[in-house]
């Protein structure tokens, strides 16, 4: 079953069109990697999928339902959670309070998933009473992902989770995300500049260039094609 379908999606900011006719689909439980150089529309795609900006044309479907006209909070209540670039945690709140905010954001008071979150990120369990803003960048990213899991989502959207994080923690976060995907059957869309990280964890990949989709396929197909050198300068 297709969990998320995007058809001929256009979106942008005011009169500035960024995404141009983007189409792809992801089956339930798959990981989709979104690649492309800076400024090519990757973050705009995440924002359009989450409802933070509007689609100007085209369709976004979740489990067959067109959600293109829904606000971000309505999409969250249908099971889409977003981990934004820069993490977006509440720095003055404790780790425990940040996790609880994830449940509140879902709007439906989902089951308490704190035990599962701490099993994926045991380091957070050691810091439950610590102010989130005093933690390292990698720990804050773990918290942001954990807060997303607290919403009990069907789909997780991640924007540059490796940004500003030590390489050892980048690897750990990548491994944990794949574990979450396997254990939870959760669909994941991940935007990354870290191409090896994407190739290690994604089932399928797409490449954006100037807001248009220039390549899509299985990770093996994309990684072995000439488009990687052409559009990603690897």
RAURCOR-V294154 format. One record per backbone hydrogen bond with DSSP energy under -1.0 kcal/mol. CO is the residue of the C=O (numbers start at 1). NH is the residue of the N-H. E is the energy in kcal/mol with one decimal. If there is no record, write none. Layout:
# RAURCOR-V294154
CO,NH,E  CO,NH,E
This chain:
# RAURCOR-V294154
1,28,-2.7  3,63,-2.3  4,26,-2.7  5,61,-3.1  6,24,-2.1  7,59,-2.3  9,22,-2.2  10,56,-2.2  10,57,-1.2  11,18,-2.4  11,19,-2.7  13,16,-2.1  16,13,-2.2  19,11,-1.1  22,9,-2.8  24,6,-3.3  26,3,-1.9  26,4,-1.9  27,30,-2.0  30,188,-2.4  31,203,-2.3  31,204,-2.0  32,190,-2.8  33,206,-2.5  34,192,-1.7  35,208,-2.7  37,40,-1.2  40,211,-2.1  41,45,-2.0  42,46,-1.8  43,47,-2.5  44,48,-2.4  45,49,-2.6  46,50,-2.2  47,51,-1.0  47,52,-1.7  47,53,-1.4  57,10,-2.3  59,7,-2.8  60,67,-3.0  61,5,-2.5  62,65,-2.0  65,62,-2.6  67,70,-1.9  71,75,-2.0  72,76,-2.3  73,77,-1.7  75,80,-1.9  76,79,-1.3  79,154,-2.3  79,155,-2.7  81,157,-2.9  83,159,-2.4  84,87,-1.8  86,88,-1.6  90,93,-1.2  91,133,-2.5  93,132,-3.0  94,98,-2.4  95,99,-2.3  96,100,-2.1  97,101,-1.8  98,102,-1.0  99,103,-1.1  100,104,-2.0  101,105,-2.5  102,106,-1.2  104,107,-1.4  113,117,-2.6  114,118,-2.6  115,119,-1.4  116,120,-1.6  117,121,-2.3  121,124,-1.8  124,127,-1.6  127,130,-1.8  128,96,-2.3  130,95,-1.5  131,134,-1.6  132,135,-1.6  136,140,-2.4  137,141,-1.9  138,142,-2.1  139,143,-2.2  140,144,-2.4  141,145,-2.4  142,146,-2.8  143,147,-3.0  144,148,-1.7  145,149,-2.2  146,150,-1.5  148,151,-1.3  149,152,-2.2  154,187,-2.2  155,81,-2.6  156,189,-2.7  157,83,-3.4  158,191,-3.0  160,163,-1.6  162,165,-1.7  166,170,-2.1  167,171,-2.1  168,172,-1.7  169,173,-2.9  170,174,-2.4  171,175,-2.4  172,176,-2.3  173,177,-2.6  174,178,-1.9  175,179,-1.9  176,180,-2.8  177,181,-2.5  178,182,-2.3  179,183,-2.9  180,184,-2.8  181,185,-1.5  187,156,-2.7  188,32,-3.1  189,158,-2.9  190,34,-2.8  191,160,-2.1  193,195,-1.6  194,198,-1.7  195,199,-2.7  196,200,-1.7  197,201,-1.1  198,202,-2.9  203,219,-2.0  204,33,-2.8  205,217,-1.6  206,35,-2.9  207,214,-2.6  207,215,-1.0  209,212,-1.7  211,20,-2.9  212,209,-2.6  215,207,-2.3  217,205,-2.6  218,222,-2.7  219,223,-2.8  220,224,-1.4  222,225,-1.3  225,228,-1.0  226,230,-2.0  227,231,-3.1  228,232,-1.9
